[in-house]
Amino acid sequence: MAFINHGGRMKIATQRHDDDQLLDDSWLAKYLKFERKTAQAWRTRGGGPPFIKVGRLIRYRKADVDAWIESRRVSSTSDSVR
């Protein structure tokens, strides 16, 4: 894992496959098409995708987010989410 300067902000870069990259909550909000504050609320209350803390930074792996999405698949509106 390496840290790179990206426009004055430190970003985490990895040499791994895209699914293993550590991505921030801005990426998560764009990927799931919602506001960043939703991800922040999930982290506080629980119920959102798993995340990784690197010091004060919060990061997500795409593979973890995709697995979380898949775990929420239901067949009807009466099904409960696992």
Order of alpha helices (4+ residues) and beta strands (2+ residues): beta-beta-beta-alpha-alpha-beta-beta-alpha
